[in-house]
C-alpha cells in the first residue's frame, strides 16, 4: 500500500433551504450556502472542476489562492 496522496473524485449537488437560500455540497465534505440557485450551481461546478492538485490541501496548508 502506498502512502502517496490519492485524488478525490468530487460530486457536488445543491439543496434549497426553507429560508430560500441554497446549499451547495459535496460528499468530500465541502459545503457552502448561497443566496440563489445560480450562485450555488456555479460554486458546485467550480468545486468539481478544481484541478486535482488543489484537492490535496487541507485547512492547515498554504494552498494557492483560488479566488
PQR file with spaces between the fields and no chain letter, atoms N, CA, C, O and H, PARSE charges and radii, in Angstrom:
ATOM       1  N    UNK     1       0.843   -1.188    0.000 -0.4000 1.5000
ATOM       2  CA   UNK     1       0.000    0.000    0.000 -0.0000 2.0000
ATOM       3  C    UNK     1       0.883    1.244    0.000  0.5500 1.7000
ATOM       4  O    UNK     1       1.851    1.321    0.757 -0.5500 1.4000
ATOM       5  N    UNK     2       0.565    2.173   -0.809 -0.4000 1.5000
ATOM       6  CA   UNK     2       1.360    3.387   -0.973 -0.0000 2.0000
ATOM       7  C    UNK     2       0.865    4.476   -0.037  0.5500 1.7000
ATOM       8  O    UNK     2      -0.326    4.558    0.264 -0.5500 1.4000
ATOM       9  H    UNK     2      -0.221    2.110   -1.424  0.4000 1.0000
ATOM      10  N    UNK     3       1.790    5.309    0.419 -0.4000 1.5000
ATOM      11  CA   UNK     3       1.421    6.467    1.226 -0.0000 2.0000
ATOM      12  C    UNK     3       1.209    7.698    0.368  0.5500 1.7000
ATOM      13  O    UNK     3       1.025    8.798    0.888 -0.5500 1.4000
ATOM      14  H    UNK     3       2.757    5.241    0.174  0.4000 1.0000
ATOM      15  N    UNK     4       1.233    7.518   -0.955 -0.4000 1.5000
ATOM      16  CA   UNK     4       1.029    8.648   -1.851 -0.0000 2.0000
ATOM      17  C    UNK     4      -0.389    9.180   -1.726  0.5500 1.7000
ATOM      18  O    UNK     4      -1.327    8.442   -1.426 -0.5500 1.4000
ATOM      19  H    UNK     4       1.382    6.624   -1.377  0.4000 1.0000
ATOM      20  N    UNK     5      -0.519   10.457   -1.960 -0.4000 1.5000
ATOM      21  CA   UNK     5      -1.823   11.113   -1.940 -0.0000 2.0000
ATOM      22  C    UNK     5      -2.659   10.623   -3.111  0.5500 1.7000
ATOM      23  O    UNK     5      -2.172   10.551   -4.239 -0.5500 1.4000
ATOM      24  H    UNK     5       0.243   11.057   -2.204  0.4000 1.0000
ATOM      25  N    UNK     6      -3.911   10.287   -2.847 -0.4000 1.5000
ATOM      26  CA   UNK     6      -4.840    9.847   -3.882 -0.0000 2.0000
ATOM      27  C    UNK     6      -5.870   10.944   -4.117  0.5500 1.7000
ATOM      28  O    UNK     6      -6.475   11.419   -3.156 -0.5500 1.4000
ATOM      29  H    UNK     6      -4.306   10.345   -1.930  0.4000 1.0000
ATOM      30  N    UNK     7      -6.093   11.363   -5.360 -0.4000 1.5000
ATOM      31  CA   UNK     7      -7.087   12.413   -5.617 -0.0000 2.0000
ATOM      32  C    UNK     7      -8.494   11.923   -5.294  0.5500 1.7000
ATOM      33  O    UNK     7      -8.806   10.742   -5.452 -0.5500 1.4000
ATOM      34  H    UNK     7      -5.602   10.977   -6.141  0.4000 1.0000
ATOM      35  N    UNK     8      -9.331   12.839   -4.842 -0.4000 1.5000
ATOM      36  CA   UNK     8     -10.729   12.546   -4.544 -0.0000 2.0000
ATOM      37  C    UNK     8     -11.567   12.998   -5.729  0.5500 1.7000
ATOM      38  O    UNK     8     -11.440   14.132   -6.191 -0.5500 1.4000
ATOM      39  H    UNK     8      -9.078   13.798   -4.713  0.4000 1.0000
ATOM      40  N    UNK     9     -12.414   12.117   -6.214 -0.4000 1.5000
ATOM      41  CA   UNK     9     -13.335   12.494   -7.280 -0.0000 2.0000
ATOM      42  C    UNK     9     -14.567   13.095   -6.621  0.5500 1.7000
ATOM      43  O    UNK     9     -15.317   12.396   -5.940 -0.5500 1.4000
ATOM      44  H    UNK     9     -12.517   11.196   -5.839  0.4000 1.0000
ATOM      45  N    UNK    10     -14.770   14.357   -6.817 -0.4000 1.5000
ATOM      46  CA   UNK    10     -15.868   15.056   -6.163 -0.0000 2.0000
ATOM      47  C    UNK    10     -17.135   15.029   -7.014  0.5500 1.7000
ATOM      48  O    UNK    10     -17.088   15.051   -8.244 -0.5500 1.4000
ATOM      49  H    UNK    10     -14.160   14.926   -7.369  0.4000 1.0000
ATOM      50  N    UNK    11     -18.250   14.982   -6.324 -0.4000 1.5000
ATOM      51  CA   UNK    11     -19.553   15.078   -6.952 -0.0000 2.0000
ATOM      52  C    UNK    11     -20.383   16.026   -6.097  0.5500 1.7000
ATOM      53  O    UNK    11     -20.794   15.673   -4.992 -0.5500 1.4000
ATOM      54  H    UNK    11     -18.288   14.965   -5.325  0.4000 1.0000
ATOM      55  N    UNK    12     -20.627   17.225   -6.605 -0.4000 1.5000
ATOM      56  CA   UNK    12     -21.345   18.249   -5.843 -0.0000 2.0000
ATOM      57  C    UNK    12     -22.801   18.327   -6.282  0.5500 1.7000
ATOM      58  O    UNK    12     -23.147   17.992   -7.415 -0.5500 1.4000
ATOM      59  H    UNK    12     -20.293   17.512   -7.502  0.4000 1.0000
ATOM      60  N    UNK    13     -23.642   18.776   -5.361 -0.4000 1.5000
ATOM      61  CA   UNK    13     -25.060   18.915   -5.609 -0.0000 2.0000
ATOM      62  C    UNK    13     -25.551   20.130   -4.841  0.5500 1.7000
ATOM      63  O    UNK    13     -24.777   20.761   -4.121 -0.5500 1.4000
ATOM      64  H    UNK    13     -23.361   19.047   -4.441  0.4000 1.0000
ATOM      65  N    UNK    14     -26.822   20.466   -4.983 -0.4000 1.5000
ATOM      66  CA   UNK    14     -27.394   21.601   -4.255 -0.0000 2.0000
ATOM      67  C    UNK    14     -28.710   21.193   -3.610  0.5500 1.7000
ATOM      68  O    UNK    14     -29.355   20.230   -4.026 -0.5500 1.4000
ATOM      69  H    UNK    14     -27.451   19.953   -5.568  0.4000 1.0000
ATOM      70  N    UNK    15     -29.093   21.947   -2.585 -0.4000 1.5000
ATOM      71  CA   UNK    15     -30.353   21.717   -1.892 -0.0000 2.0000
ATOM      72  C    UNK    15     -30.917   23.076   -1.479  0.5500 1.7000
ATOM      73  O    UNK    15     -30.201   23.900   -0.910 -0.5500 1.4000
ATOM      74  H    UNK    15     -28.570   22.729   -2.248  0.4000 1.0000
ATOM      75  N    UNK    16     -32.201   23.310   -1.764 -0.4000 1.5000
ATOM      76  CA   UNK    16     -32.845   24.571   -1.396 -0.0000 2.0000
ATOM      77  C    UNK    16     -33.310   24.496    0.059  0.5500 1.7000
ATOM      78  O    UNK    16     -33.987   23.550    0.461 -0.5500 1.4000
ATOM      79  H    UNK    16     -32.783   22.640   -2.226  0.4000 1.0000
ATOM      80  N    UNK    17     -32.939   25.499    0.827 -0.4000 1.5000
ATOM      81  CA   UNK    17     -33.300   25.566    2.241 -0.0000 2.0000
ATOM      82  C    UNK    17     -34.662   26.230    2.426  0.5500 1.7000
ATOM      83  O    UNK    17     -35.158   26.901    1.521 -0.5500 1.4000
ATOM      84  H    UNK    17     -32.389   26.268    0.500  0.4000 1.0000
ATOM      85  N    UNK    18     -35.265   26.041    3.601 -0.4000 1.5000
ATOM      86  CA   UNK    18     -36.581   26.614    3.901 -0.0000 2.0000
ATOM      87  C    UNK    18     -36.603   28.136    3.801  0.5500 1.7000
ATOM      88  O    UNK    18     -37.639   28.724    3.489 -0.5500 1.4000
ATOM      89  H    UNK    18     -34.862   25.496    4.336  0.4000 1.0000
ATOM      90  N    UNK    19     -35.461   28.779    4.066 -0.4000 1.5000
ATOM      91  CA   UNK    19     -35.408   30.248    4.026 -0.0000 2.0000
ATOM      92  C    UNK    19     -35.128   30.796    2.627  0.5500 1.7000
ATOM      93  O    UNK    19     -34.964   32.004    2.455 -0.5500 1.4000
ATOM      94  H    UNK    19     -34.619   28.302    4.319  0.4000 1.0000
ATOM      95  N    UNK    20     -35.072   29.904    1.619 -0.4000 1.5000
ATOM      96  CA   UNK    20     -34.852   30.339    0.242 -0.0000 2.0000
ATOM      97  C    UNK    20     -33.405   30.337   -0.189  0.5500 1.7000
ATOM      98  O    UNK    20     -33.119   30.464   -1.380 -0.5500 1.4000
ATOM      99  H    UNK    20     -35.205   28.922    1.759  0.4000 1.0000
ATOM     100  N    UNK    21     -32.476   30.196    0.753 -0.4000 1.5000
ATOM     101  CA   UNK    21     -31.074   30.089    0.372 -0.0000 2.0000
ATOM     102  C    UNK    21     -30.825   28.693   -0.196  0.5500 1.7000
ATOM     103  O    UNK    21     -31.659   27.796   -0.074 -0.5500 1.4000
ATOM     104  H    UNK    21     -32.707   30.094    1.720  0.4000 1.0000
ATOM     105  N    UNK    22     -29.666   28.537   -0.814 -0.4000 1.5000
ATOM     106  CA   UNK    22     -29.335   27.251   -1.440 -0.0000 2.0000
ATOM     107  C    UNK    22     -27.971   26.802   -0.934  0.5500 1.7000
ATOM     108  O    UNK    22     -27.013   27.575   -0.948 -0.5500 1.4000
ATOM     109  H    UNK    22     -28.989   29.267   -0.912  0.4000 1.0000
ATOM     110  N    UNK    23     -27.885   25.557   -0.490 -0.4000 1.5000
ATOM     111  CA   UNK    23     -26.622   24.991   -0.034 -0.0000 2.0000
ATOM     112  C    UNK    23     -26.044   24.121   -1.138  0.5500 1.7000
ATOM     113  O    UNK    23     -26.707   23.217   -1.646 -0.5500 1.4000
ATOM     114  H    UNK    23     -28.663   24.930   -0.478  0.4000 1.0000
ATOM     115  N    UNK    24     -24.805   24.403   -1.500 -0.4000 1.5000
ATOM     116  CA   UNK    24     -24.050   23.546   -2.408 -0.0000 2.0000
ATOM     117  C    UNK    24     -23.191   22.649   -1.526  0.5500 1.7000
ATOM     118  O    UNK    24     -22.606   23.117   -0.549 -0.5500 1.4000
ATOM     119  H    UNK    24     -24.266   25.138   -1.087  0.4000 1.0000
ATOM     120  N    UNK    25     -23.110   21.361   -1.864 -0.4000 1.5000
ATOM     121  CA   UNK    25     -22.367   20.429   -1.026 -0.0000 2.0000
ATOM     122  C    UNK    25     -21.760   19.311   -1.863  0.5500 1.7000
ATOM     123  O    UNK    25     -22.160   19.076   -3.003 -0.5500 1.4000
ATOM     124  H    UNK    25     -23.586   20.981   -2.658  0.4000 1.0000
ATOM     125  N    UNK    26     -20.783   18.629   -1.270 -0.4000 1.5000
ATOM     126  CA   UNK    26     -20.097   17.535   -1.932 -0.0000 2.0000
ATOM     127  C    UNK    26     -19.840   16.439   -0.908  0.5500 1.7000
ATOM     128  O    UNK    26     -19.681   16.719    0.280 -0.5500 1.4000
ATOM     129  H    UNK    26     -20.458   18.820   -0.344  0.4000 1.0000
ATOM     130  N    UNK    27     -19.800   15.197   -1.366 -0.4000 1.5000
ATOM     131  CA   UNK    27     -19.571   14.104   -0.426 -0.0000 2.0000
ATOM     132  C    UNK    27     -18.166   14.142    0.178  0.5500 1.7000
ATOM     133  O    UNK    27     -17.913   13.448    1.162 -0.5500 1.4000
ATOM     134  H    UNK    27     -19.930   14.970   -2.331  0.4000 1.0000
ATOM     135  N    UNK    28     -17.252   14.928   -0.377 -0.4000 1.5000
ATOM     136  CA   UNK    28     -15.908   15.059    0.196 -0.0000 2.0000
ATOM     137  C    UNK    28     -15.919   15.888    1.478  0.5500 1.7000
ATOM     138  O    UNK    28     -14.926   15.931    2.204 -0.5500 1.4000
ATOM     139  H    UNK    28     -17.457   15.492   -1.177  0.4000 1.0000
ATOM     140  N    UNK    29     -17.048   16.547    1.754 -0.4000 1.5000
ATOM     141  CA   UNK    29     -17.158   17.353    2.969 -0.0000 2.0000
ATOM     142  C    UNK    29     -17.326   18.842    2.716  0.5500 1.7000
ATOM     143  O    UNK    29     -17.692   19.581    3.630 -0.5500 1.4000
ATOM     144  H    UNK    29     -17.855   16.512    1.164  0.4000 1.0000
ATOM     145  N    UNK    30     -17.069   19.293    1.509 -0.4000 1.5000
ATOM     146  CA   UNK    30     -17.204   20.709    1.182 -0.0000 2.0000
ATOM     147  C    UNK    30     -18.679   21.096    1.151  0.5500 1.7000
ATOM     148  O    UNK    30     -19.518   20.332    0.674 -0.5500 1.4000
ATOM     149  H    UNK    30     -16.772   18.693    0.767  0.4000 1.0000
ATOM     150  N    UNK    31     -18.989   22.284    1.659 -0.4000 1.5000
ATOM     151  CA   UNK    31     -20.329   22.850    1.522 -0.0000 2.0000
ATOM     152  C    UNK    31     -20.255   24.357    1.705  0.5500 1.7000
ATOM     153  O    UNK    31     -19.337   24.877    2.337 -0.5500 1.4000
ATOM     154  H    UNK    31     -18.307   22.905    2.046  0.4000 1.0000
ATOM     155  N    UNK    32     -21.234   25.044    1.143 -0.4000 1.5000
ATOM     156  CA   UNK    32     -21.327   26.499    1.283 -0.0000 2.0000
ATOM     157  C    UNK    32     -22.761   26.899    0.990  0.5500 1.7000
ATOM     158  O    UNK    32     -23.464   26.212    0.249 -0.5500 1.4000
ATOM     159  H    UNK    32     -21.980   24.621    0.629  0.4000 1.0000
ATOM     160  N    UNK    33     -23.194   28.006    1.569 -0.4000 1.5000
ATOM     161  CA   UNK    33     -24.566   28.480    1.393 -0.0000 2.0000
ATOM     162  C    UNK    33     -24.581   29.720    0.500  0.5500 1.7000
ATOM     163  O    UNK    33     -23.704   30.578    0.597 -0.5500 1.4000
ATOM     164  H    UNK    33     -22.623   28.564    2.171  0.4000 1.0000
ATOM     165  N    UNK    34     -25.587   29.802   -0.370 -0.4000 1.5000
ATOM     166  CA   UNK    34     -25.677   30.888   -1.344 -0.0000 2.0000
ATOM     167  C    UNK    34     -27.080   31.473   -1.368  0.5500 1.7000
ATOM     168  O    UNK    34     -28.047   30.831   -0.960 -0.5500 1.4000
ATOM     169  H    UNK    34     -26.299   29.105   -0.449  0.4000 1.0000
ATOM     170  N    UNK    35     -27.168   32.693   -1.851 -0.4000 1.5000
ATOM     171  CA   UNK    35     -28.449   33.395   -1.899 -0.0000 2.0000
ATOM     172  C    UNK    35     -29.340   32.897   -3.032  0.5500 1.7000
ATOM     173  O    UNK    35     -30.564   32.974   -2.929 -0.5500 1.4000
ATOM     174  H    UNK    35     -26.381   33.214   -2.182  0.4000 1.0000
ATOM     175  N    UNK    36     -28.744   32.387   -4.113 -0.4000 1.5000
ATOM     176  CA   UNK    36     -29.531   31.953   -5.268 -0.0000 2.0000
ATOM     177  C    UNK    36     -29.075   30.595   -5.769  0.5500 1.7000
ATOM     178  O    UNK    36     -27.958   30.157   -5.493 -0.5500 1.4000
ATOM     179  H    UNK    36     -27.749   32.325   -4.196  0.4000 1.0000
ATOM     180  N    UNK    37     -29.952   29.939   -6.507 -0.4000 1.5000
ATOM     181  CA   UNK    37     -29.631   28.650   -7.121 -0.0000 2.0000
ATOM     182  C    UNK    37     -28.490   28.793   -8.118  0.5500 1.7000
ATOM     183  O    UNK    37     -27.624   27.923   -8.215 -0.5500 1.4000
ATOM     184  H    UNK    37     -30.859   30.295   -6.732  0.4000 1.0000
ATOM     185  N    UNK    38     -28.495   29.906   -8.863 -0.4000 1.5000
ATOM     186  CA   UNK    38     -27.461   30.119   -9.874 -0.0000 2.0000
ATOM     187  C    UNK    38     -26.069   30.199   -9.239  0.5500 1.7000
ATOM     188  O    UNK    38     -25.112   29.621   -9.754 -0.5500 1.4000
ATOM     189  H    UNK    38     -29.198   30.613   -8.784  0.4000 1.0000
ATOM     190  N    UNK    39     -25.964   30.916   -8.120 -0.4000 1.5000
ATOM     191  CA   UNK    39     -24.672   31.024   -7.439 -0.0000 2.0000
ATOM     192  C    UNK    39     -24.229   29.677   -6.880  0.5500 1.7000
ATOM     193  O    UNK    39     -23.053   29.321   -6.960 -0.5500 1.4000
ATOM     194  H    UNK    39     -26.742   31.386   -7.701  0.4000 1.0000
ATOM     195  N    UNK    40     -25.174   28.931   -6.315 -0.4000 1.5000
ATOM     196  CA   UNK    40     -24.847   27.614   -5.772 -0.0000 2.0000
ATOM     197  C    UNK    40     -24.413   26.658   -6.876  0.5500 1.7000
ATOM     198  O    UNK    40     -23.449   25.910   -6.712 -0.5500 1.4000
ATOM     199  H    UNK    40     -26.129   29.220   -6.250  0.4000 1.0000
ATOM     200  N    UNK    41     -25.121   26.682   -7.997 -0.4000 1.5000
ATOM     201  CA   UNK    41     -24.746   25.824   -9.131 -0.0000 2.0000
ATOM     202  C    UNK    41     -23.348   26.149   -9.628  0.5500 1.7000
ATOM     203  O    UNK    41     -22.556   25.247   -9.903 -0.5500 1.4000
ATOM     204  H    UNK    41     -25.904   27.290   -8.131  0.4000 1.0000
ATOM     205  N    UNK    42     -23.043   27.433   -9.743 -0.4000 1.5000
ATOM     206  CA   UNK    42     -21.723   27.844  -10.223 -0.0000 2.0000
ATOM     207  C    UNK    42     -20.622   27.398   -9.255  0.5500 1.7000
ATOM     208  O    UNK    42     -19.567   26.931   -9.685 -0.5500 1.4000
ATOM     209  H    UNK    42     -23.686   28.166   -9.520  0.4000 1.0000
ATOM     210  N    UNK    43     -20.870   27.542   -7.957 -0.4000 1.5000
ATOM     211  CA   UNK    43     -19.878   27.136   -6.959 -0.0000 2.0000
ATOM     212  C    UNK    43     -19.683   25.625   -6.967  0.5500 1.7000
ATOM     213  O    UNK    43     -18.557   25.140   -6.860 -0.5500 1.4000
ATOM     214  H    UNK    43     -21.727   27.921   -7.608  0.4000 1.0000
ATOM     215  N    UNK    44     -20.781   24.881   -7.094 -0.4000 1.5000
ATOM     216  CA   UNK    44     -20.687   23.422   -7.137 -0.0000 2.0000
ATOM     217  C    UNK    44     -19.890   22.970   -8.358  0.5500 1.7000
ATOM     218  O    UNK    44     -19.044   22.081   -8.259 -0.5500 1.4000
ATOM     219  H    UNK    44     -21.696   25.275   -7.181  0.4000 1.0000
ATOM     220  N    UNK    45     -20.159   23.575   -9.494 -0.4000 1.5000
ATOM     221  CA   UNK    45     -19.425   23.214  -10.707 -0.0000 2.0000
ATOM     222  C    UNK    45     -17.953   23.579  -10.575  0.5500 1.7000
ATOM     223  O    UNK    45     -17.084   22.808  -10.981 -0.5500 1.4000
ATOM     224  H    UNK    45     -20.846   24.297   -9.575  0.4000 1.0000
ATOM     225  N    UNK    46     -17.669   24.741  -10.015 -0.4000 1.5000
ATOM     226  CA   UNK    46     -16.275   25.142   -9.818 -0.0000 2.0000
ATOM     227  C    UNK    46     -15.572   24.166   -8.875  0.5500 1.7000
ATOM     228  O    UNK    46     -14.424   23.789   -9.111 -0.5500 1.4000
ATOM     229  H    UNK    46     -18.375   25.368   -9.685  0.4000 1.0000
ATOM     230  N    UNK    47     -16.258   23.760   -7.813 -0.4000 1.5000
ATOM     231  CA   UNK    47     -15.661   22.819   -6.865 -0.0000 2.0000
ATOM     232  C    UNK    47     -15.307   21.498   -7.549  0.5500 1.7000
ATOM     233  O    UNK    47     -14.209   20.974   -7.362 -0.5500 1.4000
ATOM     234  H    UNK    47     -17.190   24.067   -7.621  0.4000 1.0000
ATOM     235  N    UNK    48     -16.217   20.973   -8.325 -0.4000 1.5000
ATOM     236  CA   UNK    48     -15.997   19.694   -9.007 -0.0000 2.0000
ATOM     237  C    UNK    48     -14.858   19.804  -10.011  0.5500 1.7000
ATOM     238  O    UNK    48     -14.127   18.836  -10.220 -0.5500 1.4000
ATOM     239  H    UNK    48     -17.109   21.398   -8.478  0.4000 1.0000
ATOM     240  N    UNK    49     -14.697   20.962  -10.631 -0.4000 1.5000
ATOM     241  CA   UNK    49     -13.700   21.128  -11.691 -0.0000 2.0000
ATOM     242  C    UNK    49     -12.379   21.711  -11.225  0.5500 1.7000
ATOM     243  O    UNK    49     -11.526   22.042  -12.049 -0.5500 1.4000
ATOM     244  H    UNK    49     -15.291   21.748  -10.461  0.4000 1.0000
ATOM     245  N    UNK    50     -12.192   21.844   -9.898 -0.4000 1.5000
ATOM     246  CA   UNK    50     -10.900   22.312   -9.406 -0.0000 2.0000
ATOM     247  C    UNK    50      -9.807   21.354   -9.872  0.5500 1.7000
ATOM     248  O    UNK    50     -10.028   20.145   -9.942 -0.5500 1.4000
ATOM     249  H    UNK    50     -12.885   21.575   -9.229  0.4000 1.0000
ATOM     250  N    UNK    51      -8.637   21.888  -10.189 -0.4000 1.5000
ATOM     251  CA   UNK    51      -7.539   20.983  -10.547 -0.0000 2.0000
ATOM     252  C    UNK    51      -7.272   20.009   -9.400  0.5500 1.7000
ATOM     253  O    UNK    51      -7.345   20.393   -8.233 -0.5500 1.4000
ATOM     254  H    UNK    51      -8.458   22.870  -10.132  0.4000 1.0000
ATOM     255  N    UNK    52      -6.968   18.768   -9.720 -0.4000 1.5000
ATOM     256  CA   UNK    52      -6.756   17.739   -8.701 -0.0000 2.0000
ATOM     257  C    UNK    52      -5.701   18.122   -7.678  0.5500 1.7000
ATOM     258  O    UNK    52      -5.819   17.744   -6.512 -0.5500 1.4000
ATOM     259  H    UNK    52      -6.909   18.456  -10.668  0.4000 1.0000
ATOM     260  N    UNK    53      -4.668   18.863   -8.080 -0.4000 1.5000
ATOM     261  CA   UNK    53      -3.609   19.179   -7.131 -0.0000 2.0000
ATOM     262  C    UNK    53      -4.066   20.143   -6.045  0.5500 1.7000
ATOM     263  O    UNK    53      -3.415   20.222   -5.003 -0.5500 1.4000
ATOM     264  H    UNK    53      -4.572   19.170   -9.027  0.4000 1.0000
ATOM     265  N    UNK    54      -5.152   20.876   -6.239 -0.4000 1.5000
ATOM     266  CA   UNK    54      -5.665   21.749   -5.193 -0.0000 2.0000
ATOM     267  C    UNK    54      -6.445   20.960   -4.139  0.5500 1.7000
ATOM     268  O    UNK    54      -6.541   21.401   -2.994 -0.5500 1.4000
ATOM     269  H    UNK    54      -5.682   20.812   -7.085  0.4000 1.0000
ATOM     270  N    UNK    55      -6.998   19.812   -4.501 -0.4000 1.5000
ATOM     271  CA   UNK    55      -7.757   18.999   -3.564 -0.0000 2.0000
ATOM     272  C    UNK    55      -6.891   18.436   -2.442  0.5500 1.7000
ATOM     273  O    UNK    55      -7.415   18.084   -1.386 -0.5500 1.4000
ATOM     274  H    UNK    55      -6.920   19.454   -5.431  0.4000 1.0000
ATOM     275  N    UNK    56      -5.582   18.345   -2.645 -0.4000 1.5000
ATOM     276  CA   UNK    56      -4.722   17.730   -1.639 -0.0000 2.0000
ATOM     277  C    UNK    56      -4.437   18.664   -0.459  0.5500 1.7000
ATOM     278  O    UNK    56      -3.901   18.218    0.555 -0.5500 1.4000
ATOM     279  H    UNK    56      -5.156   18.631   -3.504  0.4000 1.0000
ATOM     280  N    UNK    57      -4.780   19.938   -0.569 -0.4000 1.5000
ATOM     281  CA   UNK    57      -4.527   20.877    0.513 -0.0000 2.0000
ATOM     282  C    UNK    57      -5.640   20.779    1.544  0.5500 1.7000
ATOM     283  O    UNK    57      -6.820   20.736    1.196 -0.5500 1.4000
ATOM     284  H    UNK    57      -5.215   20.301   -1.393  0.4000 1.0000
ATOM     285  N    UNK    58      -5.258   20.744    2.804 -0.4000 1.5000
ATOM     286  CA   UNK    58      -6.273   20.824    3.842 -0.0000 2.0000
ATOM     287  C    UNK    58      -6.217   22.222    4.462  0.5500 1.7000
ATOM     288  O    UNK    58      -5.436   23.062    4.015 -0.5500 1.4000
ATOM     289  H    UNK    58      -4.300   20.778    3.087  0.4000 1.0000
ATOM     290  N    UNK    59      -7.023   22.477    5.470 -0.4000 1.5000
ATOM     291  CA   UNK    59      -7.122   23.819    6.054 -0.0000 2.0000
ATOM     292  C    UNK    59      -5.844   24.298    6.693  0.5500 1.7000
ATOM     293  O    UNK    59      -5.676   25.501    6.894 -0.5500 1.4000
ATOM     294  H    UNK    59      -7.658   21.795    5.834  0.4000 1.0000
ATOM     295  N    UNK    60      -4.923   23.386    7.022 -0.4000 1.5000
ATOM     296  CA   UNK    60      -3.690   23.780    7.684 -0.0000 2.0000
ATOM     297  C    UNK    60      -2.562   24.076    6.705  0.5500 1.7000
ATOM     298  O    UNK    60      -1.511   24.571    7.114 -0.5500 1.4000
ATOM     299  H    UNK    60      -5.060   22.409    6.858  0.4000 1.0000
ATOM     300  N    UNK    61      -2.755   23.789    5.440 -0.4000 1.5000
ATOM     301  CA   UNK    61      -1.724   24.018    4.432 -0.0000 2.0000
ATOM     302  C    UNK    61      -1.905   25.377    3.767  0.5500 1.7000
ATOM     303  O    UNK    61      -2.978   25.976    3.834 -0.5500 1.4000
ATOM     304  H    UNK    61      -3.608   23.388    5.108  0.4000 1.0000
ATOM     305  N    UNK    62      -0.874   25.839    3.143 -0.4000 1.5000
ATOM     306  CA   UNK    62      -0.932   27.094    2.407 -0.0000 2.0000
ATOM     307  C    UNK    62      -1.263   26.790    0.949  0.5500 1.7000
ATOM     308  O    UNK    62      -0.372   26.697    0.105 -0.5500 1.4000
ATOM     309  H    UNK    62      -0.002   25.352    3.088  0.4000 1.0000
ATOM     310  N    UNK    63      -2.535   26.640    0.669 -0.4000 1.5000
ATOM     311  CA   UNK    63      -2.970   26.353   -0.689 -0.0000 2.0000
ATOM     312  C    UNK    63      -2.882   27.604   -1.544  0.5500 1.7000
ATOM     313  O    UNK    63      -3.033   28.712   -1.030 -0.5500 1.4000
ATOM     314  H    UNK    63      -3.259   26.716    1.355  0.4000 1.0000
ATOM     315  N    UNK    64      -2.639   27.450   -2.837 -0.4000 1.5000
ATOM     316  CA   UNK    64      -2.639   28.610   -3.737 -0.0000 2.0000
ATOM     317  C    UNK    64      -4.000   29.290   -3.733  0.5500 1.7000
ATOM     318  O    UNK    64      -5.028   28.633   -3.563 -0.5500 1.4000
ATOM     319  H    UNK    64      -2.516   26.549   -3.254  0.4000 1.0000
ATOM     320  N    UNK    65      -4.005   30.590   -3.918 -0.4000 1.5000
ATOM     321  CA   UNK    65      -5.254   31.339   -3.966 -0.0000 2.0000
ATOM     322  C    UNK    65      -6.095   30.883   -5.142  0.5500 1.7000
ATOM     323  O    UNK    65      -5.573   30.681   -6.239 -0.5500 1.4000
ATOM     324  H    UNK    65      -3.170   31.124   -4.056  0.4000 1.0000
ATOM     325  N    UNK    66      -7.406   30.716   -4.921 -0.4000 1.5000
ATOM     326  CA   UNK    66      -8.291   30.283   -5.999 -0.0000 2.0000
ATOM     327  C    UNK    66      -9.314   31.341   -6.362  0.5500 1.7000
ATOM     328  O    UNK    66     -10.117   31.136   -7.273 -0.5500 1.4000
ATOM     329  H    UNK    66      -7.830   30.879   -4.030  0.4000 1.0000
ATOM     330  N    UNK    67      -9.300   32.455   -5.675 -0.4000 1.5000
ATOM     331  CA   UNK    67     -10.303   33.493   -5.956 -0.0000 2.0000
ATOM     332  C    UNK    67      -9.645   34.740   -6.488  0.5500 1.7000
ATOM     333  O    UNK    67     -10.327   35.722   -6.781 -0.5500 1.4000
ATOM     334  H    UNK    67      -8.648   32.622   -4.936  0.4000 1.0000
